[in-house]
Each structure stands twice: as structure tokens, then as C-alpha cells.
Amino acid sequence: MADKRADLAGPGIGDYDKLETILPQDYSPLLTPKETQKAITSVKTYIEANLCKELNLMMVTVPLIVDSESGVNDYLDRDGSRTPIRFHISNDHDKNPVQADVVQAATKWKRMALKQFGMEVGEGLITDMRAVRKDYFLDHDHSAYVDQWDWEMVITEKQRNLQFLTEVIEKIWKVLKGAETHVQELFPQLKTDKYPNLPDTLTFLHAEDILERYPNLPRQQRETEILKEYPAIFIYGIGWTLKDGYPHEMRAADYDDWVTETQSTDNRPMHGLNGDILVWNPVTKRRHELTSMGIRVNADTLRKQLKITGQLHLLTLPYHQALIDNDIPLSIGGGIGQSRTFMLLLKKAHLGEVSVTVWPKVLKDMCRKKNITVLE
């Protein structure tokens, strides 16, 4: 059980000796650095245009920093292990100062923005979000610099169900598959038997069912094993405590709804209106997360989840008060990793091949020996 507890500590491999064995031994990139930049631009344009089309979204501006006391920053989990960068703006010789956070994600800000921009039911927004997550272990697919398509859409109470969630996920998958086809038409060398394409359809599974299949394995190993059988999956219900006493993975209590009781297709009780898309990455031969998303909490499930996690004190914050007062819309939303998606579709071995950020010397040296060009 100790391994399962450690598996909740956060993303990243956590050991550079282990990472050296994981990075491919015979890697040869399919695109040059210049071709890679052209491909990134093309994929980005395609995905943004088609997400807007499929989900009825519009592009909006998004903050890089938010007021520390607003409650809208994303804490990513529930144990306080991943804290934002916080700084003091002295402003007016400290007569009117502001405490600011660098965003970790725009998850909660987007829901406030739905009201700010006057979105109606069935309308939504999408952002070109940039964030900093200083507490990540920096490996081949985790970076302190995060770029996401953060999106959010207004829904009704009747749409807070698994069927609607599934329909939205399938539209997102259609866009990702379309982007794969699009970029391979521009760069035919990306279509290769060495690295198979994504499957046409996703397999939908509940976190409870995956645990039942692999009861003794920690979460990441469960995901790895199931992806060997189904190379593209959506896992429902991430955050709810499972039969082994642990959630599949930690989720914050104040955005995704992971407490609502649902049913499997054969009418067994399940939990959660959220989840992740994960795929098998044929380059790294590992699990690869593309997006985390879900139907968001309402006033009732917010209280339940805050009580479960011992965070009822958060109800005093402006964001949480707005939820309790039903002052902001019910919604569904998520974040699709941009560099994660580019890495996968362009058949890259490392996030640093598609994203410019900081990496430790040990990682850059390791990549250089393995023919992996990390951008600086």
C-alpha cells in the first residue's frame, strides 16, 4: 500500500536514473527542428479552430496572474503539495498593495469568465493558457512551464450526467484525431509503422473497474497495463476514494465533480462526472495524459467535496461564495495539454522538443546522449 500512497504524491517519474532507462535508446526524430515549429503552428491552428466549431466555443484572453485572495487559482490537488508562485505588488508605495499568484491553471477563472462574457447555455470559451507549476518533477513529459487549451462551456442541471460528458469527450477526440490526419498530410513522414496512429475511438472505463482488474497495482501501473490493451481511454471518476482506500488520483475539491453517484453501463453504482484521456505513447512506450476534464461542481457537490477533504474554510472565498449563491453558471470544462499533444502527434520523445522552458543540466545531458534535441 505504500506504493499506492507514493503514487498520489504528484506527477513525474521522480528519479533521473530511472528516467535514463525510460527514454528511448534508438531515437531518431521524424521532423527537423524547423519542420517541428511549422508543424506545431499548423496543429495549434487546427485544434483551436475545430474545438471552437465542435463545442461552440470562442477564444478569450486569460490571466497569467490572479489575486491571491480571490480563490480562483488552481491548486491541482487537495493536499497542498503544489503551491503557486506568490508575490507582493507594492503599488502606490504600499498604500494599495496586491498579493498576486501566478496561475497554475485557469480552471476556476474560466467559470467566472463565463458570466463575465455573458455566455448562454451551450456557449463557451477557450483560452491559450500559460502557467507555472514549480513543484513538478521535471522529466520527459512534465515541465514547470505549462501550456493548455483551457476551455469551459455553460450547461444545464439536466446535462450533469455521464451521457452528456461522454458526448463532449467524443467531440474532443474527433478533433485530436483530425489534427493527427491534418499534420500527416503536411508531413507524410509522421505516418509510420514504427509509431502507430491513435485509434479511431476511445474506450471508456470507470476508475473502479480498473482497480478491480489490477487491485494490487498503484495508479500509474494500472493505467499502463490497461493502455496495453486499449491504447486510448477515458477514465471516469478520478478523485473519488476507491475500495482500496485511495482515489485513482488526487483532484481538487472545488472544480470537477467526483462525488456524484453514477451508474456503469450494466447498472453498477459508480462515482464521478469527470476524468482523463490517456493514450499509449509508442515513442516513449509509456502512458501519456492528454487532458483532464469534467462536469463542474454545483453548490451541493462543492459542499460535499470540501467536507470530505476537510476544506470547508474555503467557502469564505469569493469564488466559492459565488458557487454557493448560484451566481455563476453550471459548466463543463477541461484543459488539453498543448505541448503534450504536439509531443504525441509529432512523435517526439521529450516535451522539450516542442516547448521552450528550463530543464536541469542532468536532463539536458541525458537527452543529448540519446539524440533528443531539447529547446533552450
C-alpha positions in Angstrom: 0.0 0.0 0.0 3.0 2.3 0.5 3.5 2.4 -3.3 -0.1 3.4 -3.8 0.3 6.3 -1.4 3.5 7.4 -3.1 1.8 7.3 -6.4 -0.6 10.1 -5.3 2.3 12.5 -4.5 2.3 14.2 -7.8 3.2 13.8 -11.5 6.6 13.0 -12.8 8.9 10.0 -12.6 10.8 11.4 -9.6 14.2 9.8 -10.3 16.7 10.6 -13.1 18.4 7.2 -13.0 15.0 5.7 -13.7 14.3 8.3 -16.4 17.5 7.4 -18.2 16.2 3.8 -18.6 12.8 5.1 -19.8 13.9 7.5 -22.6 14.2 5.6 -25.9 17.6 4.1 -26.8 17.3 4.3 -30.6 15.5 7.6 -31.1 15.6 9.5 -34.4 13.2 12.4 -34.7 11.0 12.4 -37.8 11.0 16.2 -38.1 13.8 18.7 -38.1 13.6 21.5 -35.5 12.4 23.9 -38.3 9.8 21.4 -39.5 8.7 20.8 -35.9 8.0 24.5 -35.4 5.9 24.6 -38.7 4.0 21.5 -37.6 3.3 23.0 -34.1 1.8 26.1 -35.7 -0.4 24.0 -38.0 -1.6 21.7 -35.3 -2.3 24.5 -32.9 -4.4 26.4 -35.5 -6.3 23.3 -36.5 -7.2 22.3 -32.9 -8.3 25.7 -31.8 -10.5 26.2 -34.8 -12.1 22.8 -34.6 -12.6 22.8 -30.8 -14.5 26.1 -31.3 -16.6 24.6 -34.0 -17.4 21.3 -32.3 -18.1 22.7 -28.8 -19.4 26.2 -29.8 -16.5 28.0 -28.1 -14.9 31.4 -28.6 -11.3 32.4 -27.9 -10.9 34.8 -25.0 -8.0 36.3 -23.1 -6.8 34.6 -20.0 -4.8 35.9 -17.0 -1.2 34.9 -16.1 -1.6 36.3 -12.6 -4.6 36.4 -10.3 -5.4 38.0 -6.9 -4.2 35.6 -4.2 -7.4 36.2 -2.1 -9.9 35.6 -5.0 -9.9 31.8 -4.7 -9.7 31.3 -8.4 -6.2 29.9 -8.7 -6.0 26.1 -9.3 -4.3 24.1 -6.5 -4.4 21.0 -8.7 -4.9 18.6 -5.8 -6.2 18.5 -2.3 -3.2 18.0 -0.1 -1.4 21.4 -0.5 1.7 19.8 -2.1 1.6 22.0 -5.2 1.5 25.7 -4.3 1.5 28.6 -6.7 4.3 31.3 -7.0 3.1 34.2 -4.9 4.4 37.7 -4.9 3.7 41.1 -3.5 2.9 44.1 -5.7 3.7 47.2 -3.6 1.6 49.5 -5.8 1.2 53.1 -4.7 4.1 52.9 -2.1 2.2 50.0 -0.4 -0.9 52.1 0.2 -2.9 49.9 -2.2 -0.9 46.7 -2.5 -1.9 43.4 -4.2 -0.9 39.9 -3.3 -0.7 38.0 -6.6 -0.4 34.4 -7.7 1.0 33.1 -11.0 -1.8 30.8 -12.2 -1.3 27.0 -12.2 -4.3 26.6 -14.4 -7.3 28.7 -15.4 -9.8 26.0 -14.2 -11.8 28.2 -11.8 -11.2 31.5 -13.5 -12.9 30.2 -16.7 -16.1 29.6 -14.8 -16.2 33.1 -13.5 -15.4 34.3 -17.0 -18.5 32.5 -18.4 -20.6 35.1 -16.5 -18.2 38.0 -17.3 -18.5 37.3 -21.0 -22.3 36.7 -20.9 -22.2 33.1 -22.1 -25.5 31.3 -22.5 -26.3 27.6 -22.3 -24.5 25.7 -25.0 -21.9 28.5 -25.4 -18.4 28.5 -24.1 -14.9 29.9 -24.2 -11.4 28.6 -24.8 -8.1 30.1 -23.8 -4.4 29.9 -24.9 -3.4 29.4 -21.3 0.2 29.7 -19.9 1.0 28.7 -16.3 3.9 27.8 -14.0 3.9 24.7 -11.8 7.1 25.0 -9.7 6.5 21.7 -7.7 6.6 19.3 -10.7 9.5 16.9 -11.1 11.0 17.7 -14.5 11.1 14.7 -16.7 10.2 13.8 -20.3 6.6 14.9 -20.1 6.4 17.2 -17.1 7.6 20.8 -17.2 7.4 23.8 -14.8 6.0 25.7 -17.8 2.5 24.6 -18.7 0.5 25.4 -21.9 -3.1 24.3 -22.2 -6.2 24.9 -24.2 -8.3 25.6 -21.1 -12.0 25.6 -22.2 -15.3 25.9 -20.4 -19.0 25.7 -21.5 -22.3 26.6 -19.9 -24.7 23.6 -19.3 -28.0 22.9 -17.6 -28.7 20.9 -14.5 -30.2 18.1 -16.7 -26.8 17.8 -18.6 -24.9 17.0 -15.4 -24.7 13.2 -16.3 -22.3 10.7 -17.8 -24.1 10.6 -21.2 -23.5 14.3 -21.8 -19.9 14.1 -20.5 -19.2 11.2 -22.9 -20.7 13.1 -25.9 -18.4 16.0 -25.2 -15.3 13.8 -24.8 -16.1 12.1 -28.1 -16.2 15.5 -29.9 -12.8 16.4 -28.4 -11.4 13.0 -29.5 -12.7 13.7 -33.0 -10.7 17.0 -33.1 -7.5 15.3 -31.9 -7.8 12.6 -34.4 -8.5 15.2 -37.1 -5.4 17.1 -36.1 -3.3 13.9 -36.5 -4.6 13.4 -40.0 -4.1 17.0 -40.8 -0.4 17.2 -39.8 0.4 13.9 -41.5 -1.0 15.3 -44.8 1.5 18.2 -44.4 4.4 15.9 -43.1 3.9 12.4 -44.5 7.0 11.1 -42.7 4.9 11.2 -39.5 2.8 8.3 -40.7 5.0 5.3 -39.9 4.5 1.7 -38.8 7.2 2.2 -36.1 4.8 4.6 -34.3 1.2 3.6 -34.9 -1.5 6.3 -35.1 -4.1 6.9 -32.4 -7.2 4.6 -32.6 -10.3 6.0 -34.1 -12.4 5.6 -30.9 -11.8 5.9 -27.2 -12.5 3.2 -24.7 -14.5 4.5 -21.7 -13.7 2.9 -18.3 -14.5 3.7 -14.7 -11.7 4.1 -12.2 -13.5 1.5 -10.0 -13.3 -1.1 -12.8 -9.6 -0.5 -13.5 -8.9 -1.0 -9.8 -10.9 -4.2 -9.8 -8.8 -5.5 -12.7 -5.5 -4.6 -11.1 -6.2 -4.4 -7.3 -2.6 -4.7 -6.2 -1.0 -2.1 -8.6 -0.6 1.6 -7.9 -2.4 4.0 -10.2 0.2 4.7 -12.9 0.9 0.9 -13.3 -2.8 0.3 -13.6 -3.0 2.9 -16.3 0.0 1.4 -18.1 -1.5 -2.1 -18.1 -4.9 -1.1 -19.3 -3.4 1.0 -22.1 -1.5 -2.0 -23.4 -5.0 -3.5 -24.1 -6.8 -0.3 -25.0 -4.4 2.3 -26.4 -6.7 5.3 -25.9 -9.0 5.5 -22.9 -11.1 7.9 -20.9 -11.1 7.1 -17.1 -14.3 8.2 -15.3 -14.4 9.2 -11.7 -10.9 10.5 -10.7 -10.9 11.9 -7.2 -13.4 9.6 -5.5 -11.9 7.3 -2.9 -11.9 3.7 -4.2 -12.3 0.4 -2.4 -8.6 0.2 -1.6 -8.8 3.4 0.4 -7.2 5.7 -2.2 -8.5 7.8 -5.0 -7.3 6.9 -8.5 -5.5 10.2 -8.4 -5.9 13.4 -6.3 -8.3 16.0 -7.6 -9.1 19.4 -6.1 -12.4 19.6 -4.3 -13.7 22.8 -5.9 -13.9 22.3 -9.6 -14.5 18.8 -11.0 -17.4 16.8 -9.6 -16.0 13.5 -8.5 -18.6 12.8 -5.7 -21.8 12.4 -7.7 -23.1 8.8 -7.8 -23.5 7.4 -11.3 -24.0 4.0 -12.9 -22.0 1.8 -15.2 -23.5 0.6 -18.4 -24.6 -2.6 -16.5 -26.1 -0.5 -13.7 -23.5 -0.9 -11.0 -23.0 2.1 -8.7 -20.0 4.3 -9.7 -18.9 7.8 -8.8 -17.7 10.9 -10.6 -18.6 13.2 -13.6 -15.0 13.8 -14.6 -11.9 12.1 -15.8 -8.8 12.0 -18.0 -8.0 11.0 -21.6 -4.9 8.8 -21.6 -3.2 7.2 -24.6 -0.3 4.8 -25.2 2.7 6.8 -26.5 4.5 4.5 -29.0 7.7 6.6 -28.8 8.2 6.6 -25.1 6.3 3.3 -24.6 4.5 4.8 -21.7 1.2 6.2 -20.6 0.6 9.7 -21.9 -2.1 12.0 -20.4 -3.6 14.5 -22.9 -6.5 16.1 -21.0 -8.2 16.3 -17.6 -11.8 17.5 -17.7 -15.3 17.1 -16.2 -18.6 18.5 -15.3 -18.0 21.0 -12.6 -19.3 21.1 -9.0 -22.6 22.7 -8.2 -23.4 24.2 -4.8 -24.3 20.9 -3.3 -21.4 18.8 -4.5 -19.0 21.6 -3.7 -20.0 21.4 0.0 -19.8 17.6 0.0 -16.3 17.6 -1.6 -15.0 20.3 0.7 -16.3 18.4 3.7 -14.7 15.1 2.6 -11.3 16.9 2.1 -11.5 19.0 5.3 -11.5 22.3 3.4 -14.9 23.9 4.4 -12.9 27.0 5.3 -12.6 27.8 1.5 -16.3 28.6 1.4 -15.4 32.1 2.6 -13.5 32.9 -0.6 -15.2 34.9 -3.4 -15.2 32.1 -6.0 -16.7 29.6 -3.6 -19.3 32.1 -2.4 -20.3 32.7 -6.0 -20.8 28.9 -6.4 -22.8 28.6 -3.2 -25.0 31.5 -4.2 -25.5 30.1 -7.8 -24.1 33.3 -9.1 -22.0 31.7 -11.8 -23.2 29.2 -14.4 -23.2 25.4 -14.2 -20.5 24.2 -16.6 -18.3 21.5 -18.1 -14.7 22.2 -18.9 -11.1 21.0 -19.0 -7.5 21.6 -20.0 -5.9 19.9 -23.0 -2.1 20.0 -22.8 -0.7 21.8 -25.8 2.9 20.6 -25.7 1.7 17.1 -24.6 -0.5 17.0 -27.7 2.3 18.3 -30.0 4.7 15.8 -28.5 2.4 12.9 -29.2 1.2 13.9 -32.7 4.8 14.8 -33.9 6.2 11.5 -32.5 8.6 13.2 -30.1 10.4 11.6 -27.2 10.6 14.7 -24.9 8.4 17.6 -24.1 11.4 19.9 -24.5 11.4 19.2 -28.3 8.2 21.2 -28.7 8.3 23.5 -25.7 10.9 26.1 -24.7 11.4 26.2 -20.9 14.0 25.4 -18.2 15.5 21.9 -17.6 18.2 20.7 -15.2 21.7 20.0 -16.6 21.4 16.3 -15.8 18.3 16.0 -18.0 19.8 18.1 -20.9 23.0 15.9 -20.8 20.9 12.8 -20.8 18.8 13.9 -23.8 21.9 15.0 -25.8 23.4 11.4 -25.5 20.1 10.0 -26.7 19.8 12.2 -29.8 17.0 14.3 -28.3 17.2 18.0 -29.0 15.8 19.9 -26.1 15.0 23.6 -27.0 16.5 26.3 -24.9 
